[in-house]
Amino acid sequence: MPQNVLVIENSDKNLDVVSKLVRKAGLIPVGAHSLTEASARFALMMPESFLCAIVAHNLPDAPNGEAIDFAIDAFIPAIVTTDTLEAKTRDRVLEKDVVDYIPKENAQNYDYLSRLLFRLEKNKSTGVVVVSTHRSSRRKMLSLLYRHNFVVYDCPTASEAMSILAEHAHIRLVITDNALPDMTGTQFISGLRKAFSKEQLAIIGLASDQRPLMSAHFIKSGANDFLHLSYCHEEFLCRVMQNIEYIESVEAIRRAANTDYLTGLPNRRHFFYTVTVQYKKLPEQHALALIDLDHFKRINDTYGHDAGDLVLKAVANLLQVHFNDTLVARFGGEEFCVYLPKIDIHNAQERLNRFRLALQKTPIQIGEESVKVTCSIGLCNTPTQNIETLLSSADKLLYKAKNAGRNQVHVTSETQEV
Ligand SMILES: Nc1nc2c(ncn2[C@@H]2O[C@H](COP(=O)(O)OP(=O)(O)OP(=O)(O)O)[C@@H](O)[C@H]2O)c(=O)[nH]1
């Protein structure tokens, strides 16, 4: 359910621009031209339905940032828009517990606002660990991170941080001091790097202003970035955002490289990687099935390529329903692969045959038309540590299934037709 964003802005033009950005972020703008109008609109809605408020610093009925106080008092994270970047205004705005402030100067600032809106939603499922012995330094960082909706873990020692990281897979960033009670920050970082690469977990070292070489020491020990302890509000948030966005970009690239674009199933590359990494030693009993649609070219020739795509997606969905407990991949074209660990060949054969019959019976809707497709399956259970061997045997069996008339499962040892 998309959340609301309260936009308080007296200029029609700015209200329009900001509302468009809010909609683009998949959120619902609730616009008001004044504090009075905003209070009236807010009174009719549930406070929890608001992700945040975007509030102009100067409004005719709230010239001194009273609208910001209104949002903060209502427990809505406030992003402030200002006409100037002048130091006094900045200090006055940052004295309040605001998420951030955006000068209404140029398109880049609105682009930053867009990223911020996206982040506020995404941060709710993003973990950040703060490791520092200094309570005041920790409190300052925690307060900024909470305002940005991060799931924050407050750790006074490196060992506590390690246990938190082992428990929570959603952590993307660790911010650490150097003087920790149980080890130095650099020892902690190089320990973390044994378990998490720079692309999996970002680390920012907090470098004391009295030790200028500390920043280089952090980076050489495996940190992605560093911050001098005299950091300002803006620098802290920019570095946090940049480092987390870096991790997320790598994740997105990795996901795209491992996923078949059409069906969303893992691709051939990912299949090999997962089987070899997940099963360092392949189980003695296992089975691999290669599934190929029959006469698929005819679907393309009769109904068109887009219709063929719809059929491939429907088959992928059916495969996921039947094999939701194991690895299913699209190998390319109209060929799919299923790996079944710890299963005897009879059970594997039964499962594959159940899928074959279900596909045969399930009509696939293409516009007004409804088509049925069948598949041939090569199912192999050779006890081997080499997945390529398994695959090559399954391929030979698939060839036999095709030659024997299609719409059947051919199995390894018994080479039994069903
Ligand atoms: N729509 C669509 N068609 C694809 C895609 N990838 C491959 N194809 C088509 O799949 C068809 C495969 O044809 P063939 O290899 O002759 O196999 P077949 O017609 O299924 O015949 P058999 O496998 O012998 O039963 C070709 O026409 C390819 O163009 C795709 O992503 N989308």
The ligand as an ORCA input file, in Angstrom:
! r2SCAN-3c Opt
* xyz 0 1
  N       9.046    -16.414    -28.160
  C      10.288    -16.834    -27.938
  N      10.809    -17.810    -28.710
  C      12.049    -18.240    -28.466
  C      12.836    -17.698    -27.415
  N      14.043    -18.336    -27.421
  C      14.006    -19.227    -28.434
  N      12.804    -19.186    -29.064
  C      12.328    -19.980    -30.206
  O      12.154    -21.327    -29.805
  C      12.104    -22.118    -30.989
  C      12.804    -23.412    -30.749
  O      12.621    -24.202    -31.902
  P      13.282    -25.601    -32.104
  O      14.674    -25.629    -31.536
  O      13.150    -25.952    -33.565
  O      12.455    -26.555    -31.213
  P      10.932    -26.918    -31.151
  O      10.117    -26.221    -32.215
  O      10.461    -26.706    -29.758
  O      10.932    -28.452    -31.496
  P      11.388    -29.637    -30.565
  O      12.250    -29.131    -29.473
  O      12.129    -30.556    -31.488
  O      10.141    -30.266    -30.051
  C      12.753    -21.266    -32.099
  O      11.749    -20.866    -33.011
  C      13.293    -20.051    -31.358
  O      13.216    -18.863    -32.141
  C      12.268    -16.665    -26.633
  O      12.870    -16.119    -25.672
  N      11.004    -16.276    -26.901
*
